[in-house]
Amino acid sequence: MALDGTEVRVAGTGNVYFAPTGSTLPTDVATALDAAFIDAGYISEDGVSFTLGRETEDLNAWQGSKIRVITTSEPKSVEFTLMQSNKENLPFILGGGTISGTGGEFKYEPPTKGTNTERAMVVEFVDGTVTYRYVFPRVQLEGEVAFSLTANGAVEYPTTWGVLDSSPVYEILTDDPAWA
């Protein structure tokens, strides 16, 4: 493989989209996403982080040598910090719940204890004429959502999404000529 600077990608900007699990997933980067997908809005300048883990266990022989490595699990997660507060995003980042109200007064009610709504997620970025879409058929909010209210910064909601088993677990779609 030769050095080729034209194959270096910069995800300078992008979007995170979510939809109910079972929504029609994209199969390419040229076609608009299904109408069920909602743009999550502004994401902090840290962007989106992916963790495609592999937990392993060494298999050692009686003679003292490691003879094999067994994969015991393959946890995957997607992390980002959401910056917008609206009727779609709050239930998304808090695992479910509902927003109700009329006449300029609204109320958020969290989901029933133990409820954590599954979603489909697409993370997309464009670098010049090249587009990448990371497609996750099933994700679910993982861990806590800890946020602060301060006088000198935006309200930000850091979230971690566990990638759940499906077939496939995730896909990367692109029109990148380097993949040809």
Summary of the structure (lengths in Angstrom):
residues: 180
radius of gyration: 19.7
end to end distance: 13.9
largest distance: 75.8
contacts: 428
relative contact order: 0.22
helix: 6%
strand: 46%
